[in-house]
């Protein structure tokens, strides 16, 4: 069944008294469209409090939750910034351990500034 047909069946059921069981939905639909009633035979036997619930049973639009929630994997290493990752007041502008030697923060800032200027020129043209 496709989404269009599910919407047609929902529209067909507009006058049914809710909440309604599967049998009540089938009985109501059979008075108007025998084919729709036959398609409603395939929905779960439960009480439906809205027509959206019926549509969801006919054609899934929302992803189903996984049967088993996967266990998260262990971290692959330290987070970016190491200990400063959770520091609310990190030492800004300081070069961290492991930074390339001879490449001070001012060079990094200049390179980033040039990149931004180049991107702005492209956007303006």
ABEGO torsion letter per residue (X at the ends): XBAAAAAAAAAAAAABBOBBBAAAAAAAAAAABAAAAAAAAABBBBBBABAAAAAAAABBABBBBBABBBBBBBBAEBBBGEAAAABABBBBGBBBBGBBBGBBAAAAAAAAAAAAAAAAAAAAX
